[in-house]
Amino acid sequence: MKKRYLIVNADDFGLCHSANQAVFDLFEGGFLKSSTIMTPCPGAEEAVAFAAAHPEYAIGVHLTHTNEWQERFPWGSLTGGKSLENDAGRMWPESDDFEAHCDYREAVAESRAQIEFCECRGMRPSHVDSHMGAVYGLNGKLKMLPLTLKLCGEKGYPFRMFSKPLESQCPEGTPMWLFKAACRFSGAFGRLYHVPMPDYLIFPEQIETGDSYEAFRQNFIEYLIRIPAGISETYIHPALPTEEMQSITGTWRRRGWEYKILQDPEVIEAFRVNGVHLISYRDLVELRKQEKQGF
């Protein structure tokens, strides 16, 4: 596979109406190809209804096991698993908190419930990913990723996880040998359970926000036109910069810029000129089938 394919996934669909409206606009304008829904959040019903009404869009499930906005915007689990929530009935704030407390059985039951929340409302998810990487098992719960991939295999859904090492994406403080081992680990279980995955996961946290939209746009372009051949995925969190969004997170300005970025003619042209082909998760499935058939 010599071409360079990029999935830009809109995470946090279903968080709230401001996030939902941004995703609606991007899909309907033809600027967005993939998104994933946070089912425990207040805007989930609205997001799932949109996805069910538009099966042509690649919309999946953003498995949510953490709640980083404990006081300003709290939510709990769908299943009420005791190990998944703190004393206030909220999901744990960070991935390491979740892994330190969760029971494997309850965590997988919650993942299943979130997927079936969508399925039972007439939505056929295109793929699955993980909010804050909570089910990657990077903080000690090593069985979490294989169990998640097994669930995705059972359901027949692709999953967001790197399967090949890319030195520039090795997390800070992690030895490269360990990062390579993690890629082999995820790739092996993906193949075992027949779960299509991207080759590379491009972490957008490394894209500097800058002090203006124009600076952010330049950083966004320069970072993403350098992806390698194969299938890469990165993610954004588009939202309208409303009072609602400002009340939830201090990142509201960047989220507003991420709403603008995919519609920007300069970004669209930069991808075209540099041979970066934007695809969806449904396209990923087809490309993986073609690989198996030798095309």
Contacts in CASP RR format, 6 or more apart in sequence:
PFRMAT RR
TARGET T0000
AUTHOR 0000-0000-0000
METHOD contacts of the structure
MODEL  1
MKKRYLIVNADDFGLCHSANQAVFDLFEGGFLKSSTIMTPCPGAEEAVAF
AAAHPEYAIGVHLTHTNEWQERFPWGSLTGGKSLENDAGRMWPESDDFEA
HCDYREAVAESRAQIEFCECRGMRPSHVDSHMGAVYGLNGKLKMLPLTLK
LCGEKGYPFRMFSKPLESQCPEGTPMWLFKAACRFSGAFGRLYHVPMPDY
LIFPEQIETGDSYEAFRQNFIEYLIRIPAGISETYIHPALPTEEMQSITG
TWRRRGWEYKILQDPEVIEAFRVNGVHLISYRDLVELRKQEKQGF
1 229 0 8 1.000
1 230 0 8 1.000
1 231 0 8 1.000
1 287 0 8 1.000
1 291 0 8 1.000
2 229 0 8 1.000
2 230 0 8 1.000
3 229 0 8 1.000
3 230 0 8 1.000
3 275 0 8 1.000
3 277 0 8 1.000
4 227 0 8 1.000
4 228 0 8 1.000
4 229 0 8 1.000
4 230 0 8 1.000
4 232 0 8 1.000
4 275 0 8 1.000
4 276 0 8 1.000
4 277 0 8 1.000
5 230 0 8 1.000
5 231 0 8 1.000
5 232 0 8 1.000
5 276 0 8 1.000
5 277 0 8 1.000
5 278 0 8 1.000
5 279 0 8 1.000
5 283 0 8 1.000
5 284 0 8 1.000
5 287 0 8 1.000
6 202 0 8 1.000
6 224 0 8 1.000
6 227 0 8 1.000
6 231 0 8 1.000
6 232 0 8 1.000
6 233 0 8 1.000
6 234 0 8 1.000
6 271 0 8 1.000
6 276 0 8 1.000
6 277 0 8 1.000
6 278 0 8 1.000
6 279 0 8 1.000
7 33 0 8 1.000
7 34 0 8 1.000
7 198 0 8 1.000
7 231 0 8 1.000
7 232 0 8 1.000
7 233 0 8 1.000
7 234 0 8 1.000
7 278 0 8 1.000
7 279 0 8 1.000
7 280 0 8 1.000
7 281 0 8 1.000
7 284 0 8 1.000
8 32 0 8 1.000
8 33 0 8 1.000
8 34 0 8 1.000
8 233 0 8 1.000
8 234 0 8 1.000
8 235 0 8 1.000
8 236 0 8 1.000
8 262 0 8 1.000
8 278 0 8 1.000
9 34 0 8 1.000
9 35 0 8 1.000
9 36 0 8 1.000
9 129 0 8 1.000
9 160 0 8 1.000
9 233 0 8 1.000
9 234 0 8 1.000
9 235 0 8 1.000
9 236 0 8 1.000
9 281 0 8 1.000
10 22 0 8 1.000
10 23 0 8 1.000
10 26 0 8 1.000
10 32 0 8 1.000
10 34 0 8 1.000
10 35 0 8 1.000
10 36 0 8 1.000
10 235 0 8 1.000
10 236 0 8 1.000
10 237 0 8 1.000
10 238 0 8 1.000
11 35 0 8 1.000
11 36 0 8 1.000
11 62 0 8 1.000
11 129 0 8 1.000
11 131 0 8 1.000
11 235 0 8 1.000
11 236 0 8 1.000
11 237 0 8 1.000
12 19 0 8 1.000
12 38 0 8 1.000
12 62 0 8 1.000
12 131 0 8 1.000
12 237 0 8 1.000
12 239 0 8 1.000
13 19 0 8 1.000
13 20 0 8 1.000
13 23 0 8 1.000
13 35 0 8 1.000
13 36 0 8 1.000
13 37 0 8 1.000
13 38 0 8 1.000
13 47 0 8 1.000
13 59 0 8 1.000
13 62 0 8 1.000
14 20 0 8 1.000
14 37 0 8 1.000
14 38 0 8 1.000
14 39 0 8 1.000
14 41 0 8 1.000
14 42 0 8 1.000
14 43 0 8 1.000
14 44 0 8 1.000
14 46 0 8 1.000
14 47 0 8 1.000
15 38 0 8 1.000
15 41 0 8 1.000
15 42 0 8 1.000
15 43 0 8 1.000
15 239 0 8 1.000
15 248 0 8 1.000
16 41 0 8 1.000
16 42 0 8 1.000
16 43 0 8 1.000
16 73 0 8 1.000
16 239 0 8 1.000
16 244 0 8 1.000
16 245 0 8 1.000
16 248 0 8 1.000
17 43 0 8 1.000
17 46 0 8 1.000
17 244 0 8 1.000
18 239 0 8 1.000
18 240 0 8 1.000
18 241 0 8 1.000
18 242 0 8 1.000
18 244 0 8 1.000
18 245 0 8 1.000
19 43 0 8 1.000
19 237 0 8 1.000
19 238 0 8 1.000
19 239 0 8 1.000
19 240 0 8 1.000
19 245 0 8 1.000
19 255 0 8 1.000
20 43 0 8 1.000
20 46 0 8 1.000
20 47 0 8 1.000
20 50 0 8 1.000
21 240 0 8 1.000
22 238 0 8 1.000
22 239 0 8 1.000
22 240 0 8 1.000
22 255 0 8 1.000
22 256 0 8 1.000
22 259 0 8 1.000
23 32 0 8 1.000
23 35 0 8 1.000
23 47 0 8 1.000
23 50 0 8 1.000
23 238 0 8 1.000
24 50 0 8 1.000
25 259 0 8 1.000
26 32 0 8 1.000
26 238 0 8 1.000
26 259 0 8 1.000
26 262 0 8 1.000
26 263 0 8 1.000
27 35 0 8 1.000
27 54 0 8 1.000
27 57 0 8 1.000
29 263 0 8 1.000
31 262 0 8 1.000
31 263 0 8 1.000
32 238 0 8 1.000
32 262 0 8 1.000
33 58 0 8 1.000
33 278 0 8 1.000
33 279 0 8 1.000
33 280 0 8 1.000
33 283 0 8 1.000
34 58 0 8 1.000
34 59 0 8 1.000
34 60 0 8 1.000
34 126 0 8 1.000
34 127 0 8 1.000
34 280 0 8 1.000
34 281 0 8 1.000
35 57 0 8 1.000
35 58 0 8 1.000
35 59 0 8 1.000
35 60 0 8 1.000
36 59 0 8 1.000
36 60 0 8 1.000
36 61 0 8 1.000
36 62 0 8 1.000
36 127 0 8 1.000
36 128 0 8 1.000
36 129 0 8 1.000
37 44 0 8 1.000
37 47 0 8 1.000
37 48 0 8 1.000
37 51 0 8 1.000
37 59 0 8 1.000
37 60 0 8 1.000
37 61 0 8 1.000
37 62 0 8 1.000
37 118 0 8 1.000
38 44 0 8 1.000
38 62 0 8 1.000
38 64 0 8 1.000
38 131 0 8 1.000
39 48 0 8 1.000
39 61 0 8 1.000
39 62 0 8 1.000
39 64 0 8 1.000
39 78 0 8 1.000
39 114 0 8 1.000
39 117 0 8 1.000
39 118 0 8 1.000
40 64 0 8 1.000
40 67 0 8 1.000
40 75 0 8 1.000
40 76 0 8 1.000
40 77 0 8 1.000
40 78 0 8 1.000
40 91 0 8 1.000
40 114 0 8 1.000
41 64 0 8 1.000
41 75 0 8 1.000
42 75 0 8 1.000
44 117 0 8 1.000
45 121 0 8 1.000
47 59 0 8 1.000
48 117 0 8 1.000
48 118 0 8 1.000
48 121 0 8 1.000
48 122 0 8 1.000
48 123 0 8 1.000
49 121 0 8 1.000
50 59 0 8 1.000
51 57 0 8 1.000
51 59 0 8 1.000
51 60 0 8 1.000
51 118 0 8 1.000
51 123 0 8 1.000
51 125 0 8 1.000
52 121 0 8 1.000
52 122 0 8 1.000
52 123 0 8 1.000
55 123 0 8 1.000
55 124 0 8 1.000
57 126 0 8 1.000
58 126 0 8 1.000
58 127 0 8 1.000
58 280 0 8 1.000
58 281 0 8 1.000
58 282 0 8 1.000
58 283 0 8 1.000
59 123 0 8 1.000
59 125 0 8 1.000
59 126 0 8 1.000
60 118 0 8 1.000
60 123 0 8 1.000
60 125 0 8 1.000
60 126 0 8 1.000
60 127 0 8 1.000
60 128 0 8 1.000
60 129 0 8 1.000
60 157 0 8 1.000
60 281 0 8 1.000
61 114 0 8 1.000
61 115 0 8 1.000
61 118 0 8 1.000
61 125 0 8 1.000
61 127 0 8 1.000
61 128 0 8 1.000
61 129 0 8 1.000
61 157 0 8 1.000
62 129 0 8 1.000
62 130 0 8 1.000
62 131 0 8 1.000
63 111 0 8 1.000
63 114 0 8 1.000
63 115 0 8 1.000
63 128 0 8 1.000
63 129 0 8 1.000
63 130 0 8 1.000
63 131 0 8 1.000
63 134 0 8 1.000
63 135 0 8 1.000
63 148 0 8 1.000
64 75 0 8 1.000
64 91 0 8 1.000
64 114 0 8 1.000
64 131 0 8 1.000
64 134 0 8 1.000
65 77 0 8 1.000
65 84 0 8 1.000
65 91 0 8 1.000
65 92 0 8 1.000
65 95 0 8 1.000
65 98 0 8 1.000
65 102 0 8 1.000
65 107 0 8 1.000
65 110 0 8 1.000
65 111 0 8 1.000
65 130 0 8 1.000
65 131 0 8 1.000
65 132 0 8 1.000
65 134 0 8 1.000
65 135 0 8 1.000
66 91 0 8 1.000
66 92 0 8 1.000
66 93 0 8 1.000
66 94 0 8 1.000
66 95 0 8 1.000
66 97 0 8 1.000
66 98 0 8 1.000
66 131 0 8 1.000
66 132 0 8 1.000
66 134 0 8 1.000
67 73 0 8 1.000
67 74 0 8 1.000
67 75 0 8 1.000
67 76 0 8 1.000
67 90 0 8 1.000
67 91 0 8 1.000
67 92 0 8 1.000
67 93 0 8 1.000
68 93 0 8 1.000
68 94 0 8 1.000
68 132 0 8 1.000
69 248 0 8 1.000
69 249 0 8 1.000
70 88 0 8 1.000
70 90 0 8 1.000
70 93 0 8 1.000
72 247 0 8 1.000
72 248 0 8 1.000
72 249 0 8 1.000
73 247 0 8 1.000
73 248 0 8 1.000
73 249 0 8 1.000
74 88 0 8 1.000
74 90 0 8 1.000
75 90 0 8 1.000
75 91 0 8 1.000
76 84 0 8 1.000
76 85 0 8 1.000
76 89 0 8 1.000
76 90 0 8 1.000
76 91 0 8 1.000
77 84 0 8 1.000
77 85 0 8 1.000
77 91 0 8 1.000
77 110 0 8 1.000
78 110 0 8 1.000
78 113 0 8 1.000
78 114 0 8 1.000
78 117 0 8 1.000
79 106 0 8 1.000
79 109 0 8 1.000
79 110 0 8 1.000
79 113 0 8 1.000
80 110 0 8 1.000
81 103 0 8 1.000
81 106 0 8 1.000
81 109 0 8 1.000
81 110 0 8 1.000
82 106 0 8 1.000
83 101 0 8 1.000
83 102 0 8 1.000
83 103 0 8 1.000
83 106 0 8 1.000
83 107 0 8 1.000
84 91 0 8 1.000
84 92 0 8 1.000
84 98 0 8 1.000
84 101 0 8 1.000
84 102 0 8 1.000
84 106 0 8 1.000
84 107 0 8 1.000
84 110 0 8 1.000
85 91 0 8 1.000
85 92 0 8 1.000
86 92 0 8 1.000
91 98 0 8 1.000
92 98 0 8 1.000
92 101 0 8 1.000
92 102 0 8 1.000
94 132 0 8 1.000
95 132 0 8 1.000
95 133 0 8 1.000
95 134 0 8 1.000
95 136 0 8 1.000
95 138 0 8 1.000
95 139 0 8 1.000
96 139 0 8 1.000
98 107 0 8 1.000
98 134 0 8 1.000
99 134 0 8 1.000
99 137 0 8 1.000
99 139 0 8 1.000
99 140 0 8 1.000
99 141 0 8 1.000
99 144 0 8 1.000
100 139 0 8 1.000
102 141 0 8 1.000
104 141 0 8 1.000
104 143 0 8 1.000
104 144 0 8 1.000
104 147 0 8 1.000
107 135 0 8 1.000
107 141 0 8 1.000
107 144 0 8 1.000
107 147 0 8 1.000
108 147 0 8 1.000
108 148 0 8 1.000
108 151 0 8 1.000
111 135 0 8 1.000
111 148 0 8 1.000
111 151 0 8 1.000
112 151 0 8 1.000
115 125 0 8 1.000
115 128 0 8 1.000
115 151 0 8 1.000
115 155 0 8 1.000
115 157 0 8 1.000
118 125 0 8 1.000
119 125 0 8 1.000
125 155 0 8 1.000
125 157 0 8 1.000
126 157 0 8 1.000
126 158 0 8 1.000
126 280 0 8 1.000
126 281 0 8 1.000
126 282 0 8 1.000
127 157 0 8 1.000
127 158 0 8 1.000
127 159 0 8 1.000
127 160 0 8 1.000
127 281 0 8 1.000
127 284 0 8 1.000
128 148 0 8 1.000
128 152 0 8 1.000
128 155 0 8 1.000
128 157 0 8 1.000
128 158 0 8 1.000
128 159 0 8 1.000
128 160 0 8 1.000
129 159 0 8 1.000
129 160 0 8 1.000
129 235 0 8 1.000
130 136 0 8 1.000
130 148 0 8 1.000
130 160 0 8 1.000
135 144 0 8 1.000
135 145 0 8 1.000
135 148 0 8 1.000
136 144 0 8 1.000
136 145 0 8 1.000
136 161 0 8 1.000
137 144 0 8 1.000
137 145 0 8 1.000
138 182 0 8 1.000
145 161 0 8 1.000
145 185 0 8 1.000
145 186 0 8 1.000
145 189 0 8 1.000
146 189 0 8 1.000
148 159 0 8 1.000
149 159 0 8 1.000
149 161 0 8 1.000
149 186 0 8 1.000
149 189 0 8 1.000
149 190 0 8 1.000
149 192 0 8 1.000
149 193 0 8 1.000
149 195 0 8 1.000
150 189 0 8 1.000
150 193 0 8 1.000
152 158 0 8 1.000
152 159 0 8 1.000
152 193 0 8 1.000
152 195 0 8 1.000
153 193 0 8 1.000
153 194 0 8 1.000
153 195 0 8 1.000
154 193 0 8 1.000
156 194 0 8 1.000
156 195 0 8 1.000
157 195 0 8 1.000
158 195 0 8 1.000
158 196 0 8 1.000
158 197 0 8 1.000
158 281 0 8 1.000
158 284 0 8 1.000
158 285 0 8 1.000
159 190 0 8 1.000
159 195 0 8 1.000
159 196 0 8 1.000
159 197 0 8 1.000
160 197 0 8 1.000
160 198 0 8 1.000
160 201 0 8 1.000
160 233 0 8 1.000
160 235 0 8 1.000
161 186 0 8 1.000
161 187 0 8 1.000
161 197 0 8 1.000
161 198 0 8 1.000
161 201 0 8 1.000
162 169 0 8 1.000
162 182 0 8 1.000
162 183 0 8 1.000
162 186 0 8 1.000
162 197 0 8 1.000
162 198 0 8 1.000
162 199 0 8 1.000
162 200 0 8 1.000
162 201 0 8 1.000
163 183 0 8 1.000
163 186 0 8 1.000
163 187 0 8 1.000
163 190 0 8 1.000
163 197 0 8 1.000
163 198 0 8 1.000
163 199 0 8 1.000
164 183 0 8 1.000
164 199 0 8 1.000
164 200 0 8 1.000
165 176 0 8 1.000
165 179 0 8 1.000
165 180 0 8 1.000
165 183 0 8 1.000
166 200 0 8 1.000
166 202 0 8 1.000
166 228 0 8 1.000
167 176 0 8 1.000
169 200 0 8 1.000
169 201 0 8 1.000
169 202 0 8 1.000
169 203 0 8 1.000
170 176 0 8 1.000
170 179 0 8 1.000
171 179 0 8 1.000
171 203 0 8 1.000
186 197 0 8 1.000
187 197 0 8 1.000
189 195 0 8 1.000
190 197 0 8 1.000
196 284 0 8 1.000
196 285 0 8 1.000
196 288 0 8 1.000
198 231 0 8 1.000
198 232 0 8 1.000
198 233 0 8 1.000
198 284 0 8 1.000
199 228 0 8 1.000
199 230 0 8 1.000
199 231 0 8 1.000
199 232 0 8 1.000
200 227 0 8 1.000
200 228 0 8 1.000
200 230 0 8 1.000
200 231 0 8 1.000
200 232 0 8 1.000
200 233 0 8 1.000
201 232 0 8 1.000
201 233 0 8 1.000
201 234 0 8 1.000
202 223 0 8 1.000
202 224 0 8 1.000
202 227 0 8 1.000
202 232 0 8 1.000
202 233 0 8 1.000
202 234 0 8 1.000
203 234 0 8 1.000
204 223 0 8 1.000
204 234 0 8 1.000
204 235 0 8 1.000
204 236 0 8 1.000
206 223 0 8 1.000
207 216 0 8 1.000
207 219 0 8 1.000
207 220 0 8 1.000
207 223 0 8 1.000
208 215 0 8 1.000
208 216 0 8 1.000
208 219 0 8 1.000
209 215 0 8 1.000
209 216 0 8 1.000
209 219 0 8 1.000
209 253 0 8 1.000
209 254 0 8 1.000
209 257 0 8 1.000
210 216 0 8 1.000
210 219 0 8 1.000
213 257 0 8 1.000
213 260 0 8 1.000
216 254 0 8 1.000
216 257 0 8 1.000
216 261 0 8 1.000
217 257 0 8 1.000
217 261 0 8 1.000
217 264 0 8 1.000
217 266 0 8 1.000
217 267 0 8 1.000
220 261 0 8 1.000
220 267 0 8 1.000
221 266 0 8 1.000
221 267 0 8 1.000
221 270 0 8 1.000
224 234 0 8 1.000
224 271 0 8 1.000
224 276 0 8 1.000
225 270 0 8 1.000
225 271 0 8 1.000
225 274 0 8 1.000
225 276 0 8 1.000
227 276 0 8 1.000
231 279 0 8 1.000
231 284 0 8 1.000
231 287 0 8 1.000
236 258 0 8 1.000
236 261 0 8 1.000
236 262 0 8 1.000
237 251 0 8 1.000
237 254 0 8 1.000
237 255 0 8 1.000
237 258 0 8 1.000
238 255 0 8 1.000
238 256 0 8 1.000
238 258 0 8 1.000
238 259 0 8 1.000
238 262 0 8 1.000
239 245 0 8 1.000
239 252 0 8 1.000
239 255 0 8 1.000
239 256 0 8 1.000
239 258 0 8 1.000
239 259 0 8 1.000
240 256 0 8 1.000
240 259 0 8 1.000
241 252 0 8 1.000
241 253 0 8 1.000
241 255 0 8 1.000
241 256 0 8 1.000
241 259 0 8 1.000
245 252 0 8 1.000
245 255 0 8 1.000
245 256 0 8 1.000
246 252 0 8 1.000
249 255 0 8 1.000
261 267 0 8 1.000
270 276 0 8 1.000
271 277 0 8 1.000
271 278 0 8 1.000
279 287 0 8 1.000
END
